[in-house]
């Protein structure tokens, strides 16, 4: 990437990381506790696999997503590794949820230099110990202009203590 243009692959990789993060952060701890341990809802942490729809990055990514009380969502791509994302989620009816989270990457000059930010919006559901859904992402350059967008899908399982 030079000073005026952004490498499309780097942006898409960042967007993919954001997608994973978004997926991870949409569950709710308090809303899922119908049986007291959150087994019927997104409360807790999940390991998911996500993949962008074409023409996005074809890399399959493993992500850890955690849903906490107060609507806090945390997502972190682990394979390949990426920056964490944080945001918020809300419960929808019958095991469903939605959420939005943000992540970013430093610019060409490294940490502290303006880079890209990524917004990920997720929609999904929890059924019989599995989580699945879809996401859309938008990548913004340092000026705040959208440079890339896309969609994808995810699925996974709860991480047992």
N, CA, C and O atoms as a DFTB+ gen file, in Angstrom:
644 C
 N C O
     1  1       0.858      -1.171       0.000
     2  2       0.000       0.000       0.000
     3  2       0.899       1.226       0.000
     4  3       1.882       1.267       0.740
     5  1       0.581       2.228      -0.817
     6  2       1.338       3.463      -0.778
     7  2       0.527       4.505      -0.031
     8  3      -0.521       4.198       0.536
     9  1       1.020       5.754      -0.031
    10  2       0.360       6.790       0.765
    11  2      -1.031       7.146       0.260
    12  3      -1.845       7.660       1.028
    13  1      -1.327       6.884      -1.023
    14  2      -2.607       7.313      -1.574
    15  2      -3.588       6.198      -1.864
    16  3      -4.782       6.447      -2.033
    17  1      -3.101       4.981      -1.922
    18  2      -4.012       3.886      -2.244
    19  2      -3.936       2.807      -1.196
    20  3      -2.921       2.646      -0.518
    21  1      -5.009       2.076      -1.071
    22  2      -5.070       1.025      -0.084
    23  2      -5.020      -0.324      -0.791
    24  3      -5.728      -0.533      -1.775
    25  1      -4.198      -1.230      -0.304
    26  2      -4.125      -2.567      -0.865
    27  2      -5.452      -3.266      -0.610
    28  3      -5.852      -3.429       0.542
    29  1      -6.143      -3.681      -1.673
    30  2      -7.474      -4.287      -1.537
    31  2      -7.439      -5.520      -0.650
    32  3      -8.340      -5.721       0.163
    33  1      -6.404      -6.353      -0.796
    34  2      -6.324      -7.563       0.020
    35  2      -6.213      -7.211       1.494
    36  3      -6.868      -7.846       2.320
    37  1      -5.400      -6.213       1.852
    38  2      -5.254      -5.820       3.256
    39  2      -6.578      -5.326       3.809
    40  3      -6.953      -5.660       4.933
    41  1      -7.282      -4.530       3.021
    42  2      -8.584      -4.026       3.457
    43  2      -9.547      -5.184       3.649
    44  3     -10.271      -5.230       4.644
    45  1      -9.566      -6.128       2.703
    46  2     -10.480      -7.263       2.817
    47  2     -10.119      -8.141       3.995
    48  3     -11.007      -8.651       4.678
    49  1      -8.819      -8.330       4.251
    50  2      -8.422      -9.106       5.425
    51  2      -8.895      -8.409       6.689
    52  3      -9.377      -9.054       7.620
    53  1      -8.755      -7.090       6.718
    54  2      -9.243      -6.332       7.862
    55  2     -10.737      -6.455       8.010
    56  3     -11.257      -6.568       9.120
    57  1     -11.419      -6.433       6.896
    58  2     -12.871      -6.569       6.919
    59  2     -13.253      -7.953       7.399
    60  3     -14.214      -8.109       8.152
    61  1     -12.515      -8.949       6.972
    62  2     -12.808     -10.311       7.406
    63  2     -12.630     -10.424       8.906
    64  3     -13.457     -11.026       9.590
    65  1     -11.566      -9.854       9.416
    66  2     -11.330      -9.885      10.850
    67  2     -12.479      -9.211      11.566
    68  3     -12.943      -9.668      12.610
    69  1     -12.921      -8.133      10.993
    70  2     -14.022      -7.425      11.603
    71  2     -15.272      -8.265      11.570
    72  3     -16.042      -8.261      12.531
    73  1     -15.491      -8.971      10.512
    74  2     -16.662      -9.838      10.399
    75  2     -16.681     -10.845      11.502
    76  3     -17.721     -11.089      12.114
    77  1     -15.568     -11.420      11.758
    78  2     -15.481     -12.402      12.813
    79  2     -15.752     -11.762      14.147
    80  3     -16.475     -12.303      14.984
    81  1     -15.178     -10.633      14.327
    82  2     -15.359      -9.946      15.591
    83  2     -16.814      -9.612      15.794
    84  3     -17.353      -9.776      16.888
    85  1     -17.428      -9.160      14.782
    86  2     -18.822      -8.791      14.880
    87  2     -19.657      -9.972      15.233
    88  3     -20.555      -9.874      16.070
    89  1     -19.393     -11.052      14.635
    90  2     -20.154     -12.255      14.885
    91  2     -20.027     -12.650      16.327
    92  3     -20.998     -13.082      16.948
    93  1     -18.846     -12.508      16.864
    94  2     -18.587     -12.924      18.219
    95  2     -19.273     -12.077      19.242
    96  3     -19.528     -12.550      20.349
    97  1     -19.585     -10.846      18.927
    98  2     -20.044      -9.963      19.956
    99  2     -21.507      -9.688      19.981
   100  3     -21.908      -8.677      20.556
   101  1     -22.330     -10.502      19.407
   102  2     -23.729     -10.160      19.344
   103  2     -24.601     -10.887      20.335
   104  3     -25.814     -10.676      20.339
   105  1     -24.060     -11.707      21.147
   106  2     -24.911     -12.480      22.040
   107  2     -25.083     -11.780      23.365
   108  3     -24.299     -10.899      23.719
   109  1     -26.113     -12.174      24.102
   110  2     -26.381     -11.524      25.361
   111  2     -26.370     -12.502      26.506
   112  3     -26.975     -13.572      26.429
   113  1     -25.694     -12.144      27.551
   114  2     -25.634     -13.018      28.707
   115  2     -26.948     -13.015      29.469
   116  3     -27.470     -14.078      29.805
   117  1     -27.479     -11.858      29.742
   118  2     -28.672     -11.800      30.577
   119  2     -29.923     -12.275      29.857
   120  3     -30.827     -12.821      30.489
   121  1     -29.992     -12.078      28.559
   122  2     -31.217     -12.434      27.857
   123  2     -31.312     -13.923      27.559
   124  3     -32.391     -14.413      27.222
   125  1     -30.216     -14.647      27.674
   126  2     -30.195     -16.037      27.254
   127  2     -30.408     -17.025      28.385
   128  3     -30.389     -18.232      28.147
   129  1     -30.603     -16.572      29.561
   130  2     -30.574     -17.454      30.713
   131  2     -31.924     -18.041      31.092
   132  3     -32.316     -17.986      32.258
   133  1     -32.618     -18.586      30.154
   134  2     -33.923     -19.166      30.458
   135  2     -33.801     -20.320      31.435
   136  3     -34.698     -20.537      32.250
   137  1     -32.705     -21.064      31.366
   138  2     -32.546     -22.195      32.278
   139  2     -31.499     -21.932      33.357
   140  3     -31.113     -22.847      34.086
   141  1     -31.034     -20.675      33.463
   142  2     -30.085     -20.319      34.506
   143  2     -28.640     -20.470      34.096
   144  3     -27.773     -19.884      34.745
   145  1     -28.326     -21.227      33.050
   146  2     -26.923     -21.364      32.645
   147  2     -26.690     -20.856      31.233
   148  3     -25.605     -21.062      30.689
   149  1     -27.655     -20.208      30.628
   150  2     -27.490     -19.619      29.316
   151  2     -27.488     -20.620      28.173
   152  3     -27.162     -20.246      27.046
   153  1     -27.839     -21.873      28.416
   154  2     -27.768     -22.899      27.383
   155  2     -28.673     -22.606      26.194
   156  3     -28.401     -23.079      25.090
   157  1     -29.734     -21.845      26.388
   158  2     -30.665     -21.595      25.288
   159  2     -30.382     -20.289      24.559
   160  3     -31.093     -19.969      23.606
   161  1     -29.389     -19.534      24.960
   162  2     -29.104     -18.255      24.327
   163  2     -27.628     -18.033      24.120
   164  3     -26.822     -18.924      24.390
   165  1     -27.260     -16.865      23.648
   166  2     -25.871     -16.603      23.276
   167  2     -24.931     -16.267      24.428
   168  3     -23.738     -16.078      24.191
   169  1     -25.407     -16.188      25.636
   170  2     -24.565     -15.830      26.770
   171  2     -23.303     -16.686      26.814
   172  3     -23.360     -17.895      26.590
   173  1     -22.173     -16.059      27.102
   174  2     -20.916     -16.793      27.209
   175  2     -20.033     -16.582      25.997
   176  3     -20.150     -15.578      25.294
   177  1     -19.143     -17.544      25.757
   178  2     -18.190     -17.436      24.650
   179  2     -18.377     -18.573      23.660
   180  3     -18.760     -19.685      24.025
   181  1     -18.102     -18.272      22.415
   182  2     -18.304     -19.200      21.306
   183  2     -17.063     -19.210      20.427
   184  3     -16.362     -18.203      20.317
   185  1     -16.799     -20.332      19.812
   186  2     -15.790     -20.371      18.763
   187  2     -16.561     -20.559      17.459
   188  3     -17.340     -21.499      17.302
   189  1     -16.320     -19.646      16.544
   190  2     -17.062     -19.682      15.295
   191  2     -16.102     -19.750      14.113
   192  3     -14.920     -19.426      14.227
   193  1     -16.631     -20.172      13.000
   194  2     -15.928     -20.122      11.725
   195  2     -16.729     -19.199      10.841
   196  3     -17.949     -19.328      10.734
   197  1     -16.049     -18.272      10.209
   198  2     -16.752     -17.332       9.344
   199  2     -16.038     -17.226       8.010
   200  3     -14.845     -17.508       7.895
   201  1     -16.797     -16.813       7.002
   202  2     -16.233     -16.658       5.670
   203  2     -17.029     -15.598       4.924
   204  3     -18.260     -15.617       4.923
   205  1     -16.312     -14.670       4.286
   206  2     -16.952     -13.633       3.488
   207  2     -17.549     -14.243       2.224
   208  3     -17.014     -15.204       1.671
   209  1     -18.657     -13.675       1.780
   210  2     -19.242     -14.052       0.503
   211  2     -18.379     -13.488      -0.633
   212  3     -17.726     -12.461      -0.446
   213  1     -18.361     -14.142      -1.816
   214  2     -17.633     -13.590      -2.961
   215  2     -18.188     -12.210      -3.301
   216  3     -19.395     -12.000      -3.180
   217  1     -17.362     -11.278      -3.714
   218  2     -15.958     -11.408      -4.052
   219  2     -15.020     -11.135      -2.880
   220  3     -13.845     -10.842      -3.096
   221  1     -15.506     -11.222      -1.657
   222  2     -14.676     -10.978      -0.479
   223  2     -13.544     -11.983      -0.338
   224  3     -13.390     -12.888      -1.159
   225  1     -12.767     -11.811       0.702
   226  2     -11.638     -12.695       0.977
   227  2     -12.154     -14.117       1.183
   228  3     -13.050     -14.327       1.999
   229  1     -11.606     -15.103       0.458
   230  2     -12.096     -16.478       0.569
   231  2     -11.571     -17.238       1.799
   232  3     -11.929     -18.396       2.010
   233  1     -10.730     -16.591       2.601
   234  2     -10.150     -17.244       3.765
   235  2     -11.211     -17.573       4.806
   236  3     -12.014     -16.712       5.166
   237  1     -11.221     -18.803       5.289
   238  2     -12.091     -19.190       6.399
   239  2     -11.369     -18.778       7.676
   240  3     -10.186     -19.074       7.838
   241  1     -12.058     -18.105       8.572
   242  2     -11.453     -17.545       9.775
   243  2     -12.114     -18.125      11.015
   244  3     -13.337     -18.242      11.081
   245  1     -11.283     -18.495      12.013
   246  2     -11.802     -18.925      13.320
   247  2     -11.762     -17.728      14.249
   248  3     -10.780     -16.987      14.292
   249  1     -12.846     -17.548      14.992
   250  2     -12.992     -16.378      15.855
   251  2     -13.590     -16.798      17.188
   252  3     -14.428     -17.698      17.249
   253  1     -13.151     -16.135      18.260
   254  2     -13.795     -16.293      19.558
   255  2     -14.672     -15.067      19.769
   256  3     -14.218     -13.930      19.649
   257  1     -15.939     -15.323      20.084
   258  2     -16.902     -14.251      20.313
   259  2     -17.490     -14.439      21.707
   260  3     -17.867     -15.544      22.097
   261  1     -17.557     -13.339      22.444
   262  2     -18.104     -13.397      23.801
   263  2     -19.241     -12.409      23.956
   264  3     -19.151     -11.267      23.506
   265  1     -20.319     -12.857      24.601
   266  2     -21.503     -12.061      24.842
   267  2     -21.652     -11.875      26.341
   268  3     -21.781     -12.851      27.081
   269  1     -21.636     -10.637      26.789
   270  2     -21.660     -10.349      28.217
   271  2     -22.888      -9.546      28.612
   272  3     -23.574      -8.964      27.771
   273  1     -23.150      -9.531      29.925
   274  2     -24.236      -8.720      30.470
   275  2     -24.082      -7.271      30.033
   276  3     -22.971      -6.795      29.799
   277  1     -25.197      -6.584      29.928
   278  2     -25.185      -5.181      29.540
   279  2     -25.081      -4.984      28.046
   280  3     -24.918      -3.853      27.587
   281  1     -25.170      -6.060      27.269
   282  2     -25.116      -5.939      25.823
   283  2     -23.721      -5.760      25.260
   284  3     -23.564      -5.237      24.156
   285  1     -22.700      -6.185      26.000
   286  2     -21.321      -6.038      25.536
   287  2     -20.938      -7.218      24.662
   288  3     -21.195      -8.372      25.005
   289  1     -20.324      -6.918      23.536
   290  2     -19.904      -7.925      22.585
   291  2     -18.400      -7.775      22.330
   292  3     -17.906      -6.665      22.133
   293  1     -17.690      -8.883      22.337
   294  2     -16.254      -8.893      22.065
   295  2     -15.992      -9.980      21.036
   296  3     -16.493     -11.097      21.161
   297  1     -15.204      -9.651      20.018
   298  2     -14.882     -10.600      18.970
   299  2     -13.391     -10.521      18.684
   300  3     -12.809      -9.437      18.659
   301  1     -12.774     -11.688      18.468
   302  2     -11.335     -11.704      18.205
   303  2     -11.001     -12.863      17.276
   304  3     -11.162     -14.030      17.633
   305  1     -10.532     -12.523      16.077
   306  2     -10.087     -13.547      15.133
   307  2      -8.827     -14.200      15.686
   308  3      -7.906     -13.516      16.130
   309  1      -8.797     -15.554      15.653
   310  2      -7.626     -16.254      16.200
   311  2      -6.856     -17.045      15.150
   312  3      -5.678     -17.335      15.359
   313  1      -7.478     -17.404      14.027
   314  2      -6.764     -18.160      13.010
   315  2      -7.332     -17.825      11.634
   316  3      -8.382     -18.362      11.282
   317  1      -6.700     -16.974      10.844
   318  2      -5.519     -16.206      11.203
   319  2      -5.869     -15.109      12.216
   320  3      -6.999     -14.624      12.265
   321  1      -4.881     -14.738      13.013
   322  2      -5.076     -13.755      14.081
   323  2      -5.376     -12.376      13.507
   324  3      -4.870     -11.996      12.451
   325  1      -6.203     -11.647      14.223
   326  2      -6.550     -10.290      13.825
   327  2      -6.806      -9.445      15.057
   328  3      -6.767      -9.955      16.177
   329  1      -7.067      -8.158      14.865
   330  2      -7.328      -7.276      16.003
   331  2      -8.684      -7.579      16.636
   332  3      -9.599      -8.037      15.951
   333  1      -8.818      -7.328      17.934
   334  2     -10.121      -7.544      18.578
   335  2     -11.121      -6.477      18.137
   336  3     -10.755      -5.400      17.666
   337  1     -12.394      -6.820      18.310
   338  2     -13.453      -5.866      18.038
   339  2     -14.389      -5.807      19.238
   340  3     -14.566      -6.795      19.951
   341  1     -14.982      -4.647      19.450
   342  2     -15.918      -4.492      20.560
   343  2     -17.162      -3.766      20.069
   344  3     -17.117      -2.987      19.117
   345  1     -18.270      -4.043      20.742
   346  2     -19.511      -3.401      20.357
   347  2     -20.641      -3.770      21.281
   348  3     -20.443      -3.978      22.479
   349  1     -21.819      -3.850      20.721
   350  2     -23.023      -4.078      21.500
   351  2     -23.956      -5.042      20.761
   352  3     -23.860      -5.200      19.544
   353  1     -24.844      -5.671      21.499
   354  2     -25.798      -6.617      20.932
   355  2     -27.150      -6.444      21.602
   356  3     -27.264      -5.789      22.638
   357  1     -28.168      -7.035      21.002
   358  2     -29.511      -7.056      21.580
   359  2     -30.176      -8.374      21.198
   360  3     -29.943      -8.923      20.121
   361  1     -30.996      -8.858      22.100
   362  2     -31.734     -10.094      21.852
   363  2     -32.897      -9.832      20.912
   364  3     -33.529      -8.778      20.963
   365  1     -33.167     -10.799      20.061
   366  2     -34.352     -10.814      19.218
   367  2     -35.134     -12.048      19.633
   368  3     -34.603     -12.882      20.366
   369  1     -36.328     -12.188      19.209
   370  2     -37.170     -13.292      19.637
   371  2     -36.641     -14.674      19.301
   372  3     -35.895     -14.843      18.336
   373  1     -37.029     -15.666      20.102
   374  2     -36.776     -17.081      19.851
   375  2     -35.305     -17.428      19.610
   376  3     -34.976     -18.096      18.630
   377  1     -34.425     -16.976      20.501
   378  2     -33.004     -17.323      20.408
   379  2     -32.208     -16.473      19.447
   380  3     -31.014     -16.708      19.260
   381  1     -32.841     -15.490      18.833
   382  2     -32.145     -14.642      17.873
   383  2     -31.433     -13.478      18.541
   384  3     -31.727     -13.124      19.682
   385  1     -30.492     -12.888      17.810
   386  2     -29.770     -11.720      18.296
   387  2     -29.306     -10.883      17.113
   388  3     -29.269     -11.347      15.973
   389  1     -28.955      -9.644      17.414
   390  2     -28.352      -8.749      16.436
   391  2     -27.291      -7.951      17.164
   392  3     -27.341      -7.820      18.387
   393  1     -26.341      -7.420      16.435
   394  2     -25.301      -6.634      17.073
   395  2     -24.472      -5.866      16.070
   396  3     -24.531      -6.099      14.862
   397  1     -23.698      -4.944      16.610
   398  2     -22.756      -4.165      15.818
   399  2     -21.473      -4.041      16.614
   400  3     -21.496      -3.765      17.814
   401  1     -20.337      -4.251      15.926
   402  2     -19.069      -4.000      16.585
   403  2     -18.107      -3.338      15.622
   404  3     -18.319      -3.331      14.409
   405  1     -17.033      -2.775      16.190
   406  2     -16.015      -2.049      15.426
   407  2     -14.634      -2.603      15.742
   408  3     -14.372      -3.059      16.855
   409  1     -13.767      -2.557      14.761
   410  2     -12.354      -2.879      14.936
   411  2     -11.565      -1.963      14.023
   412  3     -12.143      -1.247      13.205
   413  1     -10.255      -1.982      14.156
   414  2      -9.430      -1.134      13.312
   415  2      -8.043      -1.703      13.120
   416  3      -7.644      -2.663      13.779
   417  1      -7.324      -1.095      12.210
   418  2      -5.939      -1.470      11.944
   419  2      -5.129      -0.198      11.777
   420  3      -5.623       0.784      11.223
   421  1      -3.868      -0.204      12.259
   422  2      -3.035       0.984      12.075
   423  2      -2.723       1.196      10.594
   424  3      -2.823       0.278       9.780
   425  1      -2.348       2.416      10.275
   426  2      -1.988       2.739       8.905
   427  2      -0.597       2.236       8.552
   428  3       0.035       1.513       9.322
   429  1      -0.142       2.629       7.389
   430  2       1.131       2.182       6.859
   431  2       2.294       2.512       7.790
   432  3       3.292       1.792       7.821
   433  1       2.168       3.587       8.536
   434  2       3.238       4.002       9.445
   435  2       3.289       3.211      10.742
   436  3       4.127       3.497      11.598
   437  1       2.418       2.225      10.911
   438  2       2.409       1.405      12.120
   439  2       1.516       1.980      13.193
   440  3       0.726       2.887      12.931
   441  1       1.638       1.446      14.429
   442  2       0.793       1.914      15.533
   443  2       0.840       3.434      15.685
   444  3       1.900       4.056      15.621
   445  1      -0.329       4.001      15.885
   446  2      -0.440       5.442      16.054
   447  2      -0.703       6.194      14.761
   448  3      -1.064       7.370      14.799
   449  1      -0.532       5.547      13.623
   450  2      -0.787       6.224      12.353
   451  2      -2.217       5.920      11.897
   452  3      -2.737       4.835      12.155
   453  1      -2.848       6.881      11.220
   454  2      -4.230       6.670      10.770
   455  2      -4.335       5.459       9.854
   456  3      -3.523       5.274       8.947
   457  1      -5.334       4.651      10.103
   458  2      -5.539       3.445       9.305
   459  2      -6.994       3.255       8.977
   460  3      -7.755       4.221       8.911
   461  1      -7.392       2.005       8.767
   462  2      -8.780       1.702       8.440
   463  2      -9.548       1.298       9.687
   464  3      -8.973       0.775      10.642
   465  1     -10.845       1.544       9.669
   466  2     -11.743       1.037      10.696
   467  2     -12.790       0.172       9.993
   468  3     -13.106       0.381       8.821
   469  1     -13.312      -0.790      10.724
   470  2     -14.273      -1.723      10.145
   471  2     -15.480      -1.835      11.069
   472  3     -15.347      -2.078      12.269
   473  1     -16.670      -1.651      10.476
   474  2     -17.929      -1.847      11.208
   475  2     -18.534      -3.163      10.733
   476  3     -18.650      -3.416       9.533
   477  1     -18.919      -3.997      11.702
   478  2     -19.552      -5.265      11.371
   479  2     -20.915      -5.311      12.051
   480  3     -21.043      -5.030      13.243
   481  1     -21.926      -5.670      11.271
   482  2     -23.278      -5.842      11.806
   483  2     -23.668      -7.295      11.621
   484  3     -23.557      -7.844      10.525
   485  1     -24.129      -7.921      12.708
   486  2     -24.458      -9.346      12.662
   487  2     -25.920      -9.595      13.016
   488  3     -26.551      -8.818      13.734
   489  1     -26.436     -10.700      12.490
   490  2     -27.773     -11.210      12.809
   491  2     -27.616     -12.714      12.920
   492  3     -26.993     -13.335      12.059
   493  1     -28.170     -13.308      13.966
   494  2     -28.032     -14.743      14.102
   495  2     -28.984     -15.328      15.109
   496  3     -29.894     -14.666      15.608
   497  1     -28.742     -16.614      15.397
   498  2     -29.587     -17.312      16.366
   499  2     -28.797     -18.444      17.012
   500  3     -27.780     -18.901      16.491
   501  1     -29.297     -18.875      18.156
   502  2     -28.733     -20.001      18.897
   503  2     -29.803     -21.083      18.936
   504  3     -30.940     -20.831      19.333
   505  1     -29.431     -22.283      18.523
   506  2     -30.351     -23.424      18.523
   507  2     -29.575     -24.675      18.895
   508  3     -28.560     -24.986      18.271
   509  1     -30.044     -25.394      19.908
   510  2     -29.478     -26.687      20.293
   511  2     -27.951     -26.668      20.403
   512  3     -27.275     -27.553      19.880
   513  1     -27.419     -25.661      21.081
   514  2     -25.981     -25.597      21.330
   515  2     -25.136     -25.082      20.190
   516  3     -23.908     -25.091      20.285
   517  1     -25.761     -24.632      19.111
   518  2     -25.025     -24.086      17.968
   519  2     -25.429     -22.642      17.726
   520  3     -26.555     -22.237      18.017
   521  1     -24.493     -21.873      17.189
   522  2     -24.761     -20.481      16.835
   523  2     -24.509     -20.344      15.335
   524  3     -23.582     -20.950      14.796
   525  1     -25.337     -19.547      14.667
   526  2     -25.141     -19.324      13.232
   527  2     -25.796     -18.014      12.847
   528  3     -26.687     -17.517      13.536
   529  1     -25.339     -17.465      11.736
   530  2     -25.936     -16.233      11.263
   531  2     -25.193     -15.648      10.083
   532  3     -24.374     -16.306       9.441
   533  1     -25.504     -14.391       9.819
   534  2     -24.900     -13.657       8.717
   535  2     -24.366     -12.328       9.236
   536  3     -24.718     -11.885      10.329
   537  1     -23.520     -11.708       8.440
   538  2     -22.987     -10.403       8.801
   539  2     -22.774      -9.567       7.547
   540  3     -22.656     -10.090       6.439
   541  1     -22.728      -8.257       7.750
   542  2     -22.278      -7.353       6.701
   543  2     -21.221      -6.454       7.317
   544  3     -21.276      -6.135       8.505
   545  1     -20.266      -6.050       6.507
   546  2     -19.186      -5.209       7.001
   547  2     -18.935      -4.057       6.053
   548  3     -19.198      -4.147       4.853
   549  1     -18.418      -2.965       6.615
   550  2     -17.988      -1.806       5.841
   551  2     -16.620      -1.399       6.357
   552  3     -16.400      -1.308       7.565
   553  1     -15.701      -1.154       5.429
   554  2     -14.342      -0.716       5.764
   555  2     -14.246       0.767       5.418
   556  3     -14.629       1.190       4.327
   557  1     -13.730       1.546       6.362
   558  2     -13.612       2.990       6.187
   559  2     -12.145       3.390       6.223
   560  3     -11.384       2.880       7.046
   561  1     -11.740       4.298       5.340
   562  2     -10.358       4.775       5.364
   563  2     -10.185       5.797       6.488
   564  3     -11.129       6.084       7.223
   565  1      -8.985       6.337       6.614
   566  2      -8.674       7.255       7.709
   567  2      -9.538       8.515       7.690
   568  3      -9.724       9.149       8.729
   569  1     -10.065       8.882       6.527
   570  2     -10.919      10.073       6.439
   571  2     -12.371       9.769       6.801
   572  3     -13.180      10.685       6.943
   573  1     -12.704       8.477       6.953
   574  2     -14.080       8.082       7.264
   575  2     -14.894       7.686       6.051
   576  3     -16.079       7.374       6.174
   577  1     -14.268       7.695       4.863
   578  2     -14.972       7.303       3.646
   579  2     -15.021       5.778       3.522
   580  3     -14.017       5.104       3.750
   581  1     -16.184       5.237       3.162
   582  2     -16.302       3.795       2.963
   583  2     -15.543       3.410       1.698
   584  3     -15.738       4.008       0.640
   585  1     -14.663       2.389       1.818
   586  2     -13.861       1.959       0.676
   587  2     -14.195       0.545       0.219
   588  3     -13.980       0.211      -0.946
   589  1     -14.711      -0.280       1.101
   590  2     -15.076      -1.659       0.761
   591  2     -16.237      -2.067       1.654
   592  3     -16.329      -1.641       2.805
   593  1     -17.128      -2.904       1.108
   594  2     -18.185      -3.486       1.930
   595  2     -18.433      -4.903       1.428
   596  3     -18.033      -5.268       0.323
   597  1     -19.098      -5.687       2.260
   598  2     -19.395      -7.054       1.866
   599  2     -20.263      -7.751       2.886
   600  3     -20.726      -7.147       3.854
   601  1     -20.475      -9.038       2.653
   602  2     -21.318      -9.850       3.523
   603  2     -20.655     -11.204       3.751
   604  3     -19.682     -11.549       3.081
   605  1     -21.187     -11.960       4.695
   606  2     -20.664     -13.298       4.954
   607  2     -21.575     -14.064       5.904
   608  3     -22.639     -13.589       6.300
   609  1     -21.125     -15.262       6.254
   610  2     -21.896     -16.132       7.147
   611  2     -20.969     -16.767       8.167
   612  3     -19.762     -16.864       7.943
   613  1     -21.535     -17.200       9.291
   614  2     -20.763     -17.830      10.362
   615  2     -21.567     -18.927      11.039
   616  3     -22.796     -18.953      10.972
   617  1     -20.853     -19.824      11.689
   618  2     -21.486     -20.848      12.523
   619  2     -20.447     -21.328      13.528
   620  3     -19.244     -21.199      13.299
   621  1     -20.920     -21.883      14.648
   622  2     -19.982     -22.367      15.646
   623  2     -20.665     -23.001      16.833
   624  3     -21.859     -23.299      16.812
   625  1     -19.864     -23.202      17.879
   626  2     -20.354     -23.862      19.093
   627  2     -19.824     -23.159      20.341
   628  3     -18.812     -22.458      20.307
   629  1     -20.526     -23.367      21.413
   630  2     -20.178     -22.750      22.700
   631  2     -18.857     -23.333      23.215
   632  3     -18.589     -24.523      23.050
   633  1     -18.044     -22.488      23.833
   634  2     -16.821     -22.936      24.491
   635  2     -17.211     -23.344      25.912
   636  3     -17.705     -22.526      26.688
   637  1     -16.990     -24.587      26.237
   638  2     -17.348     -25.080      27.567
   639  2     -16.260     -24.705      28.570
   640  3     -15.074     -24.708      28.238
   641  1     -16.676     -24.375      29.819
   642  2     -15.689     -24.013      30.843
   643  2     -14.804     -25.184      31.223
   644  3     -13.924     -25.043      32.071
